[in-house]
Amino acid sequence: MKKIIVLIALVIAPAVSFGQSMFDKLENMDDVSSFIINKDAFQLLQKFNPNMGGDGDAVDIFKMVQNLKELKVFKTNNSEVAKKMETMVASAVKKSNLTELMRFKENGSKAKIYVKLNGDKDTVSEVLMFVSGVSKMTEGHAESVIVSLTGVIDINKLAKLADKFTNGDRKKSEK
Protein backbone atom coordinates (compact mmCIF):
# COMPACT_ATOMS: atom_id res chain seq x y z
CA MET A 1 0.00 0.00 0.00
CA LYS A 2 2.83 2.42 0.86
CA LYS A 3 4.47 1.72 -2.49
CA ILE A 4 1.25 2.64 -4.31
CA ILE A 5 0.93 5.91 -2.38
CA VAL A 6 4.56 6.80 -3.09
CA LEU A 7 4.09 5.93 -6.77
CA ILE A 8 0.96 8.12 -7.00
CA ALA A 9 2.78 11.00 -5.25
CA LEU A 10 5.67 10.71 -7.71
CA VAL A 11 3.28 10.79 -10.66
CA ILE A 12 1.26 13.75 -9.35
CA ALA A 13 4.20 15.92 -8.19
CA PRO A 14 5.50 16.81 -11.67
CA ALA A 15 1.97 17.61 -12.83
CA VAL A 16 1.49 20.03 -9.94
CA SER A 17 4.84 21.74 -10.45
CA PHE A 18 4.31 21.89 -14.23
CA GLY A 19 1.34 24.22 -13.67
CA GLN A 20 3.66 26.88 -12.34
CA SER A 21 5.43 29.16 -14.75
CA MET A 22 9.18 28.87 -14.99
CA PHE A 23 9.24 32.62 -14.34
CA ASP A 24 7.78 32.16 -10.84
CA LYS A 25 11.27 31.63 -9.43
CA LEU A 26 12.09 35.21 -10.44
CA GLU A 27 9.62 36.43 -7.85
CA ASN A 28 11.90 35.27 -5.02
CA MET A 29 15.18 36.46 -6.52
CA ASP A 30 17.05 39.44 -5.16
CA ASP A 31 17.22 42.41 -7.54
CA VAL A 32 13.96 41.43 -9.29
CA SER A 33 10.79 43.49 -8.99
CA SER A 34 7.56 41.71 -9.81
CA PHE A 35 3.96 42.61 -10.53
CA ILE A 36 1.44 39.77 -10.81
CA ILE A 37 -2.29 39.78 -11.43
CA ASN A 38 -3.83 36.32 -11.16
CA LYS A 39 -6.98 34.70 -12.49
CA ASP A 40 -8.97 35.51 -9.34
CA ALA A 41 -8.39 39.23 -9.85
CA PHE A 42 -9.54 39.03 -13.47
CA GLN A 43 -12.63 37.07 -12.39
CA LEU A 44 -13.37 39.74 -9.79
CA LEU A 45 -13.24 42.40 -12.51
CA GLN A 46 -15.97 40.53 -14.38
CA LYS A 47 -18.40 41.45 -11.61
CA PHE A 48 -18.13 45.17 -12.37
CA ASN A 49 -20.37 46.85 -14.93
CA PRO A 50 -18.19 48.43 -17.65
CA ASN A 51 -21.09 50.47 -19.03
CA MET A 52 -21.31 52.66 -15.91
CA GLY A 53 -18.78 55.20 -17.18
CA GLY A 54 -20.06 55.23 -20.74
CA ASP A 55 -16.52 55.31 -22.18
CA GLY A 56 -16.30 53.03 -25.25
CA ASP A 57 -12.57 52.44 -24.78
CA ALA A 58 -13.14 51.37 -21.18
CA VAL A 59 -15.78 48.86 -22.31
CA ASP A 60 -13.40 47.42 -24.94
CA ILE A 61 -10.60 47.09 -22.39
CA PHE A 62 -12.99 45.50 -19.90
CA LYS A 63 -14.08 42.91 -22.48
CA MET A 64 -10.46 41.98 -23.19
CA VAL A 65 -9.60 41.67 -19.50
CA GLN A 66 -12.47 39.26 -18.90
CA ASN A 67 -10.69 36.51 -20.82
CA LEU A 68 -7.28 36.88 -19.20
CA LYS A 69 -5.86 34.35 -16.77
CA GLU A 70 -2.63 35.90 -15.60
CA LEU A 71 -0.35 38.88 -16.06
CA LYS A 72 3.22 38.73 -14.79
CA VAL A 73 5.83 41.44 -15.07
CA PHE A 74 9.40 40.99 -13.84
CA LYS A 75 12.09 43.63 -14.07
CA THR A 76 15.68 43.94 -12.97
CA ASN A 77 18.51 46.41 -13.25
CA ASN A 78 21.11 43.75 -12.38
CA SER A 79 22.96 42.63 -15.54
CA GLU A 80 23.68 39.13 -14.18
CA VAL A 81 20.01 38.55 -13.38
CA ALA A 82 19.12 40.00 -16.80
CA LYS A 83 21.26 37.28 -18.43
CA LYS A 84 19.39 34.61 -16.42
CA MET A 85 16.09 36.14 -17.50
CA GLU A 86 17.15 35.99 -21.14
CA THR A 87 18.04 32.30 -20.76
CA MET A 88 14.68 31.63 -19.09
CA VAL A 89 12.81 33.34 -21.94
CA ALA A 90 14.70 31.31 -24.56
CA SER A 91 13.83 28.13 -22.67
CA ALA A 92 10.15 29.15 -22.34
CA VAL A 93 9.93 29.92 -26.06
CA LYS A 94 11.29 26.49 -26.93
CA LYS A 95 9.33 24.57 -24.28
CA SER A 96 5.96 26.26 -25.00
CA ASN A 97 6.48 26.30 -28.77
CA LEU A 98 5.95 30.07 -29.01
CA THR A 99 6.07 31.91 -32.32
CA GLU A 100 8.02 35.13 -32.67
CA LEU A 101 5.54 37.86 -33.50
CA MET A 102 8.00 40.71 -33.80
CA ARG A 103 11.35 42.05 -32.66
CA PHE A 104 12.93 45.45 -32.72
CA LYS A 105 16.10 47.22 -31.67
CA GLU A 106 16.43 50.87 -30.76
CA ASN A 107 19.08 52.87 -28.87
CA GLY A 108 20.83 49.72 -27.63
CA SER A 109 17.60 48.14 -26.40
CA LYS A 110 16.14 44.99 -27.88
CA ALA A 111 12.61 43.68 -27.60
CA LYS A 112 11.07 40.40 -28.72
CA ILE A 113 7.41 39.50 -28.60
CA TYR A 114 6.28 35.89 -28.81
CA VAL A 115 2.78 34.40 -28.95
CA LYS A 116 1.19 31.00 -28.64
CA LEU A 117 -1.18 30.76 -31.59
CA ASN A 118 -4.60 29.17 -31.37
CA GLY A 119 -6.15 27.35 -34.31
CA ASP A 120 -8.36 30.27 -35.36
CA LYS A 121 -5.53 32.82 -35.88
CA ASP A 122 -7.71 35.54 -34.31
CA THR A 123 -6.76 34.67 -30.75
CA VAL A 124 -3.63 33.69 -28.91
CA SER A 125 -3.36 31.97 -25.55
CA GLU A 126 -0.10 33.54 -24.47
CA VAL A 127 1.94 36.65 -25.12
CA LEU A 128 5.53 36.79 -23.91
CA MET A 129 7.60 39.93 -24.25
CA PHE A 130 11.24 40.30 -23.32
CA VAL A 131 12.98 43.67 -23.40
CA SER A 132 16.70 43.88 -22.69
CA GLY A 133 19.21 46.70 -22.51
CA VAL A 134 16.67 49.33 -21.57
CA SER A 135 18.83 50.97 -18.90
CA LYS A 136 19.77 53.81 -21.26
CA MET A 137 16.14 54.58 -21.98
CA THR A 138 14.96 54.25 -18.36
CA GLU A 139 17.91 56.09 -16.83
CA GLY A 140 19.06 52.97 -15.00
CA HIS A 141 15.66 51.96 -13.62
CA ALA A 142 15.53 48.68 -15.55
CA GLU A 143 17.97 46.55 -17.49
CA SER A 144 15.56 43.81 -18.56
CA VAL A 145 11.81 43.27 -18.39
CA ILE A 146 9.69 40.14 -18.93
CA VAL A 147 5.96 40.48 -19.51
CA SER A 148 3.89 37.29 -19.62
CA LEU A 149 0.18 37.42 -20.39
CA THR A 150 -2.00 34.31 -20.59
CA GLY A 151 -5.65 33.72 -21.39
CA VAL A 152 -7.76 34.16 -24.50
CA ILE A 153 -6.36 37.26 -26.17
CA ASP A 154 -8.21 38.51 -29.24
CA ILE A 155 -5.62 39.97 -31.60
CA ASN A 156 -8.24 42.01 -33.49
CA LYS A 157 -9.45 43.73 -30.30
CA LEU A 158 -5.89 44.31 -29.17
CA ALA A 159 -4.96 45.86 -32.52
CA LYS A 160 -8.10 48.02 -32.46
CA LEU A 161 -7.30 49.31 -28.98
CA ALA A 162 -3.66 49.93 -29.87
CA ASP A 163 -4.79 51.83 -32.97
CA LYS A 164 -7.19 53.99 -30.93
CA PHE A 165 -4.53 54.91 -28.41
CA THR A 166 -1.86 55.49 -31.06
CA ASN A 167 -4.14 57.62 -33.23
CA GLY A 168 -5.42 59.44 -30.16
CA ASP A 169 -1.87 60.36 -29.17
CA ARG A 170 -1.12 61.42 -32.73
CA LYS A 171 -4.24 63.61 -32.88
CA LYS A 172 -3.38 65.23 -29.55
CA SER A 173 0.15 66.03 -30.71
CA GLU A 174 -1.15 67.53 -33.96
CA LYS A 175 -3.24 70.10 -32.07
Secondary structure per residue as TSV (DSSP state, phi and psi in degrees):
chain	resnum	aa	ss	phi	psi
A	1	M	-	360.0	-42.4
A	2	K	H	-62.6	-37.5
A	3	K	H	-64.4	-38.1
A	4	I	H	-66.2	-43.1
A	5	I	H	-63.2	-44.0
A	6	V	H	-63.5	-41.8
A	7	L	H	-62.3	-44.0
A	8	I	H	-62.9	-43.5
A	9	A	H	-60.9	-40.5
A	10	L	H	-68.3	-31.0
A	11	V	H	-76.2	-39.2
A	12	I	H	-76.4	-35.5
A	13	A	H	-54.4	-48.7
A	14	P	H	-63.7	-34.2
A	15	A	H	-65.1	-38.8
A	16	V	H	-68.8	-44.7
A	17	S	H	-72.3	-25.8
A	18	F	H	-65.6	-28.7
A	19	G	T	-66.4	-19.7
A	20	Q	S	-85.8	145.2
A	21	S	-	-73.3	147.4
A	22	M	G	-66.9	-16.3
A	23	F	G	-80.9	-11.4
A	24	D	G	-59.7	-29.7
A	25	K	G	-67.5	-20.2
A	26	L	G	-65.5	-30.1
A	27	E	G	-59.3	-30.7
A	28	N	G	-99.4	2.8
A	29	M	S	-83.9	143.8
A	30	D	T	-65.2	152.0
A	31	D	T	68.9	15.6
A	32	V	E	-121.8	125.0
A	33	S	E	-96.2	142.7
A	34	S	E	-134.4	152.7
A	35	F	E	-141.1	118.0
A	36	I	E	-131.9	129.3
A	37	I	E	-117.1	122.8
A	38	N	-	-99.8	178.1
A	39	K	H	-58.0	-38.8
A	40	D	H	-59.5	-39.4
A	41	A	H	-66.7	-40.5
A	42	F	H	-66.6	-37.1
A	43	Q	H	-66.4	-36.3
A	44	L	H	-63.8	-38.7
A	45	L	H	-62.2	-27.4
A	46	Q	T	-65.2	-20.9
A	47	K	T	-78.7	-15.0
A	48	F	S	-85.2	151.2
A	49	N	-	-93.6	111.6
A	50	P	G	-73.1	-14.5
A	51	N	G	-82.5	-5.7
A	52	M	G	-60.8	-40.7
A	53	G	S	-82.0	-22.2
A	54	G	-	79.7	0.2
A	55	D	-	-82.2	119.6
A	56	G	H	-61.5	-38.9
A	57	D	H	-63.7	-40.7
A	58	A	H	-62.8	-39.7
A	59	V	H	-64.3	-43.6
A	60	D	H	-62.5	-43.3
A	61	I	H	-64.2	-42.9
A	62	F	H	-59.6	-42.6
A	63	K	H	-64.1	-37.0
A	64	M	H	-68.4	-40.6
A	65	V	H	-65.5	-30.2
A	66	Q	T	-58.6	-28.9
A	67	N	T	-98.6	8.2
A	68	L	E	-88.3	148.1
A	69	K	E	-106.1	-37.9
A	70	E	E	-162.0	141.1
A	71	L	E	-127.1	125.7
A	72	K	E	-129.3	132.6
A	73	V	E	-129.7	126.7
A	74	F	E	-126.1	136.7
A	75	K	E	-141.1	148.6
A	76	T	E	-145.0	153.8
A	77	N	-	-114.8	10.3
A	78	N	-	-93.3	120.8
A	79	S	H	-66.4	-32.3
A	80	E	H	-67.8	-42.8
A	81	V	H	-66.7	-36.6
A	82	A	H	-60.6	-38.3
A	83	K	H	-64.8	-40.7
A	84	K	H	-63.7	-39.9
A	85	M	H	-62.2	-41.6
A	86	E	H	-62.9	-41.1
A	87	T	H	-64.2	-41.0
A	88	M	H	-63.6	-40.5
A	89	V	H	-64.3	-45.0
A	90	A	H	-60.0	-41.0
A	91	S	H	-66.0	-41.9
A	92	A	H	-65.0	-38.9
A	93	V	H	-62.4	-44.1
A	94	K	H	-69.6	-47.0
A	95	K	H	-66.0	-40.6
A	96	S	T	-92.3	1.5
A	97	N	T	55.7	51.2
A	98	L	-	-83.1	150.8
A	99	T	E	-105.9	133.2
A	100	E	E	-70.4	122.5
A	101	L	E	-87.6	-45.7
A	102	M	E	-163.3	162.7
A	103	R	E	-148.9	149.7
A	104	F	E	-151.4	159.7
A	105	K	E	-135.8	131.5
A	106	E	E	-154.0	131.6
A	107	N	T	49.9	41.5
A	108	G	T	82.3	-3.8
A	109	S	E	-99.3	146.4
A	110	K	E	-127.4	141.7
A	111	A	E	-134.6	141.3
A	112	K	E	-132.6	137.7
A	113	I	E	-123.3	126.0
A	114	Y	E	-118.5	152.5
A	115	V	E	-137.0	156.1
A	116	K	E	-106.1	110.0
A	117	L	E	-74.9	143.8
A	118	N	-	-96.4	172.0
A	119	G	T	-65.3	-24.9
A	120	D	T	-88.2	-7.9
A	121	K	S	64.8	-1.6
A	122	D	S	-98.8	-16.7
A	123	T	E	-130.6	154.0
A	124	V	E	-126.5	155.5
A	125	S	E	-100.9	-10.4
A	126	E	E	-154.9	140.4
A	127	V	E	-126.3	127.9
A	128	L	E	-125.9	124.5
A	129	M	E	-123.1	134.6
A	130	F	E	-128.3	123.5
A	131	V	E	-119.0	127.6
A	132	S	E	-127.2	155.4
A	133	G	-	70.3	32.9
A	134	V	-	-92.7	4.4
A	135	S	T	-60.6	-31.8
A	136	K	T	-66.9	-39.4
A	137	M	T	-78.2	-28.0
A	138	T	T	-104.1	13.3
A	139	E	T	53.9	43.6
A	140	G	T	84.1	2.1
A	141	H	S	-76.6	-22.1
A	142	A	-	-153.9	139.3
A	143	E	S	-99.8	-42.2
A	144	S	E	-143.1	148.8
A	145	V	E	-137.6	135.2
A	146	I	E	-116.0	131.1
A	147	V	E	-123.4	122.4
A	148	S	E	-121.6	125.4
A	149	L	E	-128.5	125.7
A	150	T	E	-125.9	155.2
A	151	G	E	137.6	-160.3
A	152	V	E	-99.5	109.3
A	153	I	E	-113.2	114.5
A	154	D	E	-82.8	113.0
A	155	I	H	-63.3	-37.0
A	156	N	H	-63.6	-43.9
A	157	K	H	-66.0	-40.5
A	158	L	H	-63.1	-43.9
A	159	A	H	-64.5	-39.6
A	160	K	H	-63.5	-44.5
A	161	L	H	-64.9	-43.6
A	162	A	H	-61.1	-40.1
A	163	D	H	-64.3	-42.2
A	164	K	H	-60.4	-47.4
A	165	F	H	-70.1	-37.4
A	166	T	H	-67.4	-47.2
A	167	N	H	-66.5	-35.7
A	168	G	H	-62.3	-42.2
A	169	D	H	-66.2	-39.5
A	170	R	H	-65.5	-42.4
A	171	K	H	-65.5	-38.2
A	172	K	H	-65.8	-39.1
A	173	S	H	-74.1	-21.1
A	174	E	H	-77.1	-21.6
A	175	K	-	-73.7	360.0
